[in-house]
Amino acid sequence: MAAIHTFARESVQTPERPGTTPKLMSVPMTAKTAIEVKDLELAFGGRTVIDRVSLSIPEGQFVSIVGPSGCGKTTMLNLLAGLVDAPHRGTLQLGGSAPRLGDDRIAYMLARDSLLPWRTTLQNACYGMQVRGVPSKARESRARMLLQRVGLAGFEDTYPKHLSHGMRQRCALARTFALESPFLLMDEPFGALDAQTKLQLQELVAELWQQERRTVVFITHDLGEAISISDRVIVMSARPGRIVADIPIDLPRPRNVRDLQGEPQFHKLYAHIWETLEHGWRHDDAH
């Protein structure tokens, strides 16, 4: 089994810029555990997909998981959501209880927007709340507020076929955040977007998370995205998926995703995560 690299978390002071005061980021060392994965093993068709994965996520932490395609990232997300009914070893817990299908504590955003074509933008943003029995006035008010936040004010009565792909993802993001669930599971939600739209939505997610501090597990192949919005990046090896590194992102918040691109620490983290991914590939190729 590959060694898991961990890095000490401590307060980090960023260099002072002219006209600004230095920011101090302090990551709490002790917090209530929100998600616990212990010794997880899963196989499909006799082939191991996830191999002895253990992961503990405290309440309010934003965690991204990166790794090669097929390493079990989405499968682990689906296990946490109660969507995979397959025998597995080990334990998974959210808020102290096992995952279950239809858990109101979970909001799940897929890579596809999955908007209902016969519903308007507003109706789609309301849909999850409607399923969960939120009264019509309350859900419409929250949906309108979030549509404004994601830049879709004025498009409430527009149907999905008349929205661009980026606008559809904005609507899906509003629908997801409209659910007042403590756990957000996000599976490559911006993977198919153009670079500019992706940056805009990354900043929006960072802002929304900063306000509500939910516990987030975010799957991505974009290392820059993972660094920009996360407190921590989990690196997985090629199949069978193992955790090979657990890397804290000790960059101060609030963050400006665009400004981070010019920070030396951002590029150091990027190079380190990339090197770790490559090492994971070489390790598994050797076996």
PyMOL commands that set and color helices and strands:
alter all, ss='L'
color gray80, all
select helices_A, chain A and resi 73-80+121-131+136-149+160-162+165-178+195-212+223-229+257-260+264-285
alter helices_A, ss='H'
color red, helices_A
select strands_A, chain A and resi 5-6+12-13+24-25+33-44+47-58+62-66+88-94+106-109+183-187+215-219+232-236+243-248
alter strands_A, ss='S'
color yellow, strands_A
deselect
rebuild
show_as cartoon
